[in-house]
Amino acid sequence: MQGQHEQHRRALRGQSTFSTTRHFFLLLCAAACLTACATKPPATAFDREVTQALPVTADTPLRSELAPLEAKHPQQSGFRVLSSGTDALQMRIALARAATKTLDMQYYIANEDTTGKLLLGAALYAADHGVRVRMLVDDLNFKDIDRVMAGLNSHDNIEIRVFNPFGSAQEGMFERTTNVFTQIGHFTRRMHNKAMIADNQLAIVGGRNLGDEYFSASETLQFRDLDVLAAGPIVADVSASFDDYWNSGLAYPLHALNKQKFDQKELDQTRDDLREHWRTHADPYNAKPLNATPLAAQIAGEQLGLTWAPAEFKADRPEKIEHPSPDYVSPPMQRLRELMRDAHHDFLIVSPYFVPHDAGVQAAGELTHRGIRIAVLTNSLAATDAVAVQAGYSPFRVPLLQQGVELYEFKPHQDTPNIGIVGSRSRASLHAKTYVIDHEILVIGSMNLDPRSANLNTELALVIHSPELANQVAQIFERAIQPETSYHVTLADPDQLAYLRSIGAPLSPLVWTDVENGEKRTYIFDPQAGFYRNALTGLFSLLPVNSEL
């Protein structure tokens, strides 16, 4: 539902629109029949090297500076929450600049937009200085092979692989389109993991993909998200997961999918273009300040703001997609269930795509009946970028409230300061996936509380046992649920129902309240969503797609 879909217009001279559509449909059906039984060769059938993460004991500046800190904090790792888009962008660029041996990147979405090119330029900088760069991108959002990505892939030190392509190697757009219909079960399973790792010593894990909307740099949409910088022993676990995906039978080398050929001259042009892009956009988008002091030097001076704590890393295996089974249990989802079950005081949930189903409602009720506070922050219909998911969530609002769960829905318009050259005209949407248990444990990663995260997509999560970091994110949560930022969703009380009857308005079981310009407002329908979004929600609620949400 979050992918970007391409449409092709075909016009046949001298024929009617109906005839054109009919011929296209017949061609599609014929292709579907021919390809329904086709099997794409595994990625291992192509020329690609099996590679592994750099050993954690390898001699690098990051290792030299982290080793004394790790010795002072045995059995612990260091963490720093990246709460703003600017911090998240700066830290990724700093990570690329800090790498001296290896740089690994794993993303669901990697756009070649303004910030995307800044990050690709940082990766190219690392490769030009002898760093081995491995980049793994999910196929669903990998736009038809763009020249920048393909040009970088021709670098001796850069390799790009595409995970779970829904078109066979060397297939064109027509074949890829038919595969959406003939291999729908394969198509809907995506690699949703997000991680960036430098020298197997520092990693960034969280909800952000690579694109302007994730780094406060889009003029139309700003995702509110959270990442965490990790240092120390836990990074080896993140790298091990990356290696599993990189070497899996679903990670196809880009050169096997890309029909374009690039020579050294075109790589040089790509390098020149990215350098010019950097000179033009690095300052306006706040991409450079962190690089004034290299990360290794910041670590040496204990200036990186790391909080040391015990931690766990949980991730799905690529077999969840490669060999799907109804018996599969997602490790990050299972660990979150265990932590939720063992909560003593409260459970704070930030999940932009939230579809609890009856089992989730029941589990929540068991906690609230024990006096445990459960508070959920998700997107409002007006703020979400996935209306279909909202259709899956909306039927559970009343049952959740009846069980005593607090519900808050993120508003689409926020009062935000100007960031770089981008003002506050952008629509805001929640994208963070984070959970706080008893103000003592922080879970942060790529995982939503929905069937897609549990059953279809692969996900990852860090479980950090740190009251300090848990409280930091809990404070962010409490600010985010304030009425200026989010709607508070509650059950309509008798007085509100009586008022609706008195004015002849439809009786609504739910009410939304917020504060705008210091004035409290109350709604009986999804606020600010408009007719189109409400109509789409109604349409999707009639379709049998709950398991795909």
C-alpha positions in Angstrom: 0.0 0.0 0.0 3.0 2.3 0.6 4.6 1.6 -2.8 4.7 3.9 -5.8 2.8 2.5 -8.8 3.5 3.3 -12.4 0.9 3.7 -15.1 1.4 3.4 -18.9 -0.9 4.9 -21.5 -1.2 3.0 -24.8 -3.0 4.5 -27.7 -3.7 2.5 -30.9 -4.5 4.8 -33.8 -7.8 4.3 -35.5 -9.3 2.2 -32.6 -11.7 3.2 -29.9 -10.8 3.5 -26.2 -12.9 0.4 -25.5 -11.0 -1.6 -28.1 -7.6 -0.4 -26.8 -8.6 -1.5 -23.2 -9.9 -4.8 -24.4 -6.8 -5.6 -26.3 -4.6 -4.7 -23.4 -6.7 -6.8 -21.1 -6.4 -9.8 -23.4 -2.6 -9.3 -23.6 -2.4 -9.2 -19.9 -4.5 -12.3 -19.5 -2.3 -14.2 -22.0 0.9 -13.1 -20.3 -0.6 -14.1 -17.0 -1.3 -17.6 -18.3 2.2 -17.9 -19.7 4.0 -16.7 -16.6 1.8 -18.2 -13.9 4.0 -21.2 -13.6 7.3 -19.5 -14.4 9.9 -19.6 -11.6 12.4 -16.9 -11.2 15.9 -18.3 -10.8 17.3 -17.6 -7.3 19.8 -14.8 -6.8 22.5 -17.4 -6.3 22.2 -18.3 -10.0 23.8 -15.0 -10.9 27.4 -13.9 -10.6 27.5 -12.5 -7.1 30.0 -12.9 -4.3 29.1 -14.1 -0.8 30.5 -11.5 1.6 30.4 -10.9 5.3 30.6 -8.0 7.7 33.9 -6.7 8.9 35.1 -8.6 12.0 34.4 -6.6 15.1 38.0 -6.9 16.1 39.3 -5.3 12.9 41.6 -2.3 13.4 39.6 0.9 12.6 39.5 4.3 14.2 35.9 3.6 15.4 37.0 0.4 17.1 40.0 2.1 18.7 37.9 4.8 20.3 34.9 2.6 21.3 37.0 -0.2 22.9 37.8 1.8 26.1 34.1 2.7 26.5 33.0 -0.8 26.0 35.5 -2.0 28.7 33.9 0.5 31.1 30.4 -0.8 30.3 30.7 -4.6 30.0 27.7 -6.4 28.5 26.3 -3.1 27.4 25.9 -1.0 24.2 25.7 2.7 23.7 22.7 4.5 22.2 21.5 7.9 21.2 17.9 8.7 20.1 17.7 10.6 16.8 14.4 12.4 17.1 14.6 15.1 14.5 15.0 14.7 10.7 18.0 17.0 10.6 19.8 15.0 13.3 19.0 11.7 11.5 20.4 13.1 8.2 23.5 14.5 9.7 24.3 11.3 11.6 23.9 9.1 8.5 26.3 11.4 6.6 28.7 11.3 9.5 28.5 7.5 9.6 29.5 7.3 5.9 32.3 9.7 6.5 33.5 7.8 9.6 33.7 4.4 7.8 37.2 3.3 6.9 36.6 -0.3 5.9 32.9 -1.1 5.3 29.6 0.7 5.0 26.4 -1.4 4.8 22.9 0.1 4.0 19.6 -1.8 4.1 16.4 0.1 3.3 12.8 -0.4 2.2 12.8 2.9 0.3 15.9 4.7 -1.1 14.9 7.7 -3.2 17.2 9.7 -5.5 15.8 13.0 -4.3 17.6 15.9 -2.6 18.6 14.2 0.6 18.8 10.8 -1.1 21.5 12.1 -3.4 23.3 13.7 -0.4 23.5 10.3 1.2 24.5 8.5 -2.0 27.2 11.1 -2.4 28.4 10.4 1.1 28.5 6.6 0.2 30.4 7.4 -3.0 32.9 9.5 -0.9 33.4 6.5 1.3 33.9 4.2 -1.7 36.4 6.6 -3.3 38.4 6.3 -0.1 38.6 2.5 -0.2 35.5 1.6 1.8 33.5 -1.4 0.7 29.9 -0.3 0.3 27.0 -2.8 0.2 23.5 -1.4 -0.4 20.4 -3.6 -0.2 17.1 -2.1 -1.3 13.6 -3.6 -1.4 12.2 -3.9 -4.9 8.7 -2.6 -4.3 9.9 1.0 -4.1 13.0 0.7 -6.3 12.1 3.0 -9.2 12.9 1.5 -12.6 16.7 1.5 -12.5 17.7 5.2 -12.1 21.0 6.3 -13.6 22.6 7.5 -10.4 22.1 4.1 -8.6 23.2 2.2 -11.7 26.2 4.5 -12.2 27.3 4.0 -8.5 26.9 0.2 -9.0 29.7 0.3 -11.6 32.2 1.5 -8.9 34.7 -1.2 -7.9 33.9 -0.6 -4.2 30.1 -0.4 -4.4 27.6 -3.2 -4.9 23.9 -2.7 -4.9 21.4 -5.6 -4.6 17.6 -5.6 -4.9 15.6 -7.7 -2.5 12.7 -9.8 -3.7 12.2 -8.3 -7.2 8.7 -9.0 -8.4 9.9 -9.1 -12.0 12.3 -11.8 -13.2 15.8 -10.8 -14.1 15.9 -9.1 -17.5 12.1 -8.7 -17.6 10.5 -5.5 -18.8 7.7 -3.4 -17.2 5.0 -5.5 -18.9 6.3 -8.7 -17.4 6.8 -7.1 -14.0 3.2 -5.8 -14.1 1.8 -9.3 -14.9 3.8 -10.8 -12.1 1.9 -8.5 -9.7 -1.2 -10.5 -10.6 0.3 -14.0 -11.1 2.5 -13.9 -8.0 0.5 -11.7 -5.6 1.6 -13.7 -2.5 5.2 -13.1 -3.4 4.7 -9.5 -4.4 3.1 -8.5 -1.1 5.9 -9.8 1.1 8.5 -7.0 1.5 11.8 -6.3 3.3 10.8 -3.5 5.6 14.1 -3.4 7.6 16.1 -0.2 7.9 19.7 -0.1 9.0 23.0 1.6 8.2 26.3 0.2 9.6 29.8 1.6 9.6 32.8 -0.7 10.1 30.6 -3.0 12.2 31.0 -0.5 15.1 28.2 2.0 14.7 24.7 1.5 13.3 21.5 3.5 12.8 18.3 1.5 13.3 14.7 2.8 13.2 11.8 3.9 11.2 13.3 6.2 8.6 13.8 5.3 4.9 16.0 7.4 2.6 14.0 10.3 1.2 13.2 13.9 1.8 10.0 13.3 3.7 12.0 11.5 6.4 14.5 14.2 7.0 12.4 17.4 7.3 13.3 18.2 3.7 10.0 17.8 1.7 7.8 20.7 0.8 4.7 18.5 0.6 5.1 15.8 3.4 7.0 15.5 6.6 7.2 12.1 8.3 7.6 12.4 12.1 10.0 9.5 12.9 12.5 8.1 15.3 15.9 6.4 14.9 18.6 5.3 17.3 22.3 5.4 16.9 23.8 2.2 18.3 27.5 1.5 19.3 29.2 -1.5 20.9 28.4 -5.2 20.9 24.8 -4.9 19.7 26.1 -3.7 16.3 27.5 -7.1 15.5 23.9 -8.5 15.7 22.7 -5.9 13.3 25.5 -6.8 10.9 24.7 -10.5 11.1 21.1 -9.8 10.1 22.3 -7.7 7.2 24.6 -10.5 6.0 21.7 -13.0 6.1 19.7 -10.8 3.8 22.6 -9.8 1.6 23.6 -13.4 0.9 20.0 -14.8 0.7 18.5 -16.2 -2.4 16.2 -13.1 -2.8 19.0 -10.5 -2.9 19.6 -10.0 -6.7 22.6 -8.1 -8.0 21.6 -4.9 -9.6 23.5 -5.8 -12.8 21.3 -8.9 -13.3 18.2 -6.7 -13.3 19.5 -3.6 -15.1 19.7 -3.7 -18.9 21.7 -0.4 -18.9 25.5 -0.6 -19.3 27.7 1.9 -17.7 31.4 2.6 -18.4 34.0 4.6 -16.4 33.1 7.9 -18.2 29.5 7.6 -16.9 30.7 6.9 -13.4 32.9 10.0 -13.5 29.8 12.0 -14.6 27.8 10.5 -11.7 30.6 11.5 -9.4 30.7 15.1 -10.8 26.9 15.4 -10.6 26.8 14.2 -6.9 29.6 16.6 -6.0 27.8 19.5 -7.5 24.6 18.4 -5.8 26.5 18.4 -2.5 27.9 21.9 -3.1 24.4 23.2 -3.8 22.3 21.4 -1.2 24.4 20.4 1.8 24.3 23.7 3.6 20.6 24.5 2.9 19.5 21.1 4.2 21.8 21.1 7.2 23.7 18.1 6.0 27.3 19.2 7.0 27.6 20.5 10.6 28.2 17.1 12.2 31.1 16.4 10.0 33.1 19.3 11.4 34.2 16.8 14.2 34.6 13.2 13.0 32.7 10.6 14.9 35.8 8.9 16.1 37.0 12.1 17.7 33.6 12.7 19.3 33.6 9.2 20.7 37.1 9.8 22.1 35.9 12.9 23.9 32.7 11.2 25.0 30.8 14.0 23.1 28.5 11.7 21.2 25.9 11.6 23.9 25.7 7.8 24.2 23.7 6.2 26.9 25.1 2.7 27.8 22.6 0.0 28.6 21.9 -3.8 28.1 20.1 -4.4 24.8 18.7 -7.1 22.5 18.4 -7.1 18.7 15.5 -9.0 17.2 15.0 -9.4 13.5 13.1 -11.6 11.0 15.0 -13.9 8.9 14.8 -13.6 5.1 13.2 -17.0 5.1 10.0 -15.3 6.2 9.7 -14.2 2.6 11.8 -16.8 0.8 10.0 -19.8 2.4 6.7 -18.5 3.9 5.0 -20.7 6.5 1.9 -20.2 8.5 3.8 -21.6 11.5 6.4 -18.8 11.4 6.7 -16.6 14.5 8.2 -13.2 14.0 11.0 -12.7 16.6 10.6 -8.9 17.0 6.8 -9.2 17.3 7.1 -12.1 19.7 9.5 -10.2 21.9 7.2 -7.2 22.0 4.2 -9.4 23.0 6.3 -10.8 25.9 7.3 -7.4 27.1 3.7 -6.2 26.8 2.4 -9.2 28.7 5.0 -8.6 31.5 4.2 -4.8 31.9 3.5 -3.6 35.4 2.5 0.0 35.0 2.1 1.3 31.4 2.6 0.5 27.7 3.0 3.4 25.3 2.6 2.6 21.6 3.6 4.7 18.7 2.5 2.8 15.5 1.5 4.8 12.4 -0.1 1.8 10.9 -2.1 0.2 13.7 -4.5 -2.8 13.0 -4.9 -4.7 16.3 -7.6 -7.1 15.2 -9.6 -9.0 17.9 -6.6 -10.7 19.4 -4.9 -7.3 20.0 -8.0 -5.9 21.6 -8.3 -8.9 23.9 -4.6 -8.6 24.9 -5.0 -4.9 25.6 -8.1 -5.6 27.7 -6.2 -8.2 29.8 -3.7 -5.5 30.7 -6.1 -2.6 31.3 -8.2 -4.8 33.6 -5.0 -5.3 35.7 -4.7 -1.5 36.0 -2.0 -1.0 33.4 -2.3 2.1 31.3 -2.2 1.5 27.5 -1.9 4.6 25.3 -1.8 4.4 21.5 -0.6 7.1 19.2 -1.4 6.4 15.5 -2.2 8.5 12.4 -5.6 10.2 11.9 -7.4 9.6 8.7 -6.4 13.1 7.6 -2.7 12.5 8.3 -2.1 8.9 7.1 -0.4 8.1 3.9 -2.1 4.7 3.8 -5.9 5.1 3.8 -6.4 1.3 3.3 -4.7 0.7 6.7 -7.0 3.2 8.3 -9.9 1.2 7.1 -8.5 -1.8 8.8 -7.9 0.2 12.1 -11.2 2.1 12.4 -13.5 -0.8 13.3 -11.3 -1.5 16.4 -11.5 2.0 17.9 -14.7 1.4 19.8 -13.7 -2.0 21.2 -10.3 -0.6 22.3 -11.9 2.3 24.1 -14.4 0.0 25.7 -11.4 -1.9 27.1 -10.0 1.2 28.6 -7.2 1.9 26.0 -6.3 5.6 25.4 -6.4 6.5 21.7 -4.7 9.5 20.1 -4.5 10.3 16.4 -1.8 12.5 14.9 -3.0 15.7 13.2 -2.0 16.5 9.6 -1.0 20.0 10.2 1.7 21.0 12.8 3.2 24.3 13.9 6.8 23.6 12.9 9.8 26.0 12.5 11.4 26.3 9.1 14.0 23.7 8.4 16.6 24.6 5.8 14.7 25.9 2.8 11.5 24.0 3.7 8.8 25.8 5.6 5.8 24.6 7.6 3.6 24.1 4.5 4.3 20.4 4.5 1.6 18.0 5.6 2.7 16.0 8.7 2.3 12.2 9.0 3.4 9.9 11.8 6.0 7.3 10.8 7.8 6.3 14.0 7.5 2.8 15.3 8.4 2.8 19.0 7.2 1.3 22.3 7.9 2.1 25.9 7.2 -0.4 28.7 7.0 0.8 32.3 9.3 3.8 31.5 12.1 1.3 31.7 12.3 -0.5 28.3 12.5 1.1 24.9 11.7 -0.8 21.7 12.5 1.0 18.5 12.7 -0.3 14.9 10.7 -0.8 11.7 7.8 -2.8 13.1 4.2 -1.6 13.2 1.5 -3.3 15.2 -0.4 -4.7 12.3 -0.8 -8.1 10.5 1.6 -7.0 7.7 4.5 -6.6 10.1 3.6 -9.8 11.9 3.0 -12.0 8.9 4.2 -10.5 5.6 7.0 -8.0 5.9 10.4 -8.7 7.5 11.1 -6.3 10.4 13.8 -5.5 12.9 13.8 -4.0 16.4 16.2 -2.9 19.2 15.1 -3.7 22.7 17.0 -1.3 25.0 16.8 -1.8 28.8 17.4 1.8 29.8 15.1 3.9 32.0 16.9 7.0 30.8 16.1 6.4 27.1 12.7 5.0 27.9 11.8 8.2 29.7 13.2 10.3 26.9 10.9 8.7 24.4 8.0 8.7 26.9 8.4 12.5 27.1 8.3 12.7 23.3 5.1 10.6 23.4 3.5 12.8 26.0 4.2 15.9 23.9 2.9 14.3 20.8 -0.5 13.4 22.4 -1.1 17.0 23.5 -4.3 18.4 21.9 -2.4 20.9 19.8 -0.7 18.0 18.0 -3.1 15.0 18.2 -6.8 14.3 18.4 -8.0 12.5 21.5 -10.5 9.9 20.5 -13.1 8.9 23.1 -16.5 7.3 23.4 -19.4 9.7 23.1 -20.9 10.3 26.6 -24.7 10.5 27.2 -24.7 14.3 27.1 -23.0 14.4 23.7 -25.4 11.8 22.3 -28.3 13.8 23.7 -27.0 16.9 22.0 -26.6 15.1 18.7 -30.2 13.9 19.0 -31.4 17.4 19.8 -29.9 18.9 16.6 -30.8 15.9 14.4 -27.2 15.0 13.7 -26.1 11.3 13.1 -25.4 9.5 16.4 -21.6 8.9 16.5 -20.1 6.4 19.0 -16.8 8.4 18.8 -15.8 11.9 19.3 -12.5 13.6 18.5 -11.2 16.6 20.5 -8.3 18.9 19.9 -7.1 22.4 20.5 -6.6 24.9 17.7 -5.5 28.5 18.4 -6.2 28.0 22.0 -9.8 26.9 21.4 -11.1 23.4 22.1 -12.9 21.7 19.2 -15.0 18.6 19.1 -15.8 16.4 16.0 -18.2 13.5 15.4 -16.5 12.4 12.2 -12.8 11.8 11.3 -11.5 15.4 11.4 -10.1 17.2 8.4 -10.2 14.0 6.3 -12.7 15.3 3.7 -15.1 13.3 1.5 -12.5 11.6 -0.6 -10.6 10.0 2.2 -13.8 9.0 4.0 -15.2 7.4 0.9 -11.9 5.5 0.2 -12.0 4.2 3.8 -15.5 3.0 3.3 -14.5 1.3 0.1 -11.5 -0.5 1.6 -13.5 -1.6 4.6 -15.7 -3.6 2.1 -12.7 -5.4 0.5 -11.2 -8.7 1.9 -7.8 -7.2 2.4 -7.4 -7.2 6.2 -4.6 -9.8 6.1 -2.7 -7.6 3.7 -2.7 -4.4 5.8 
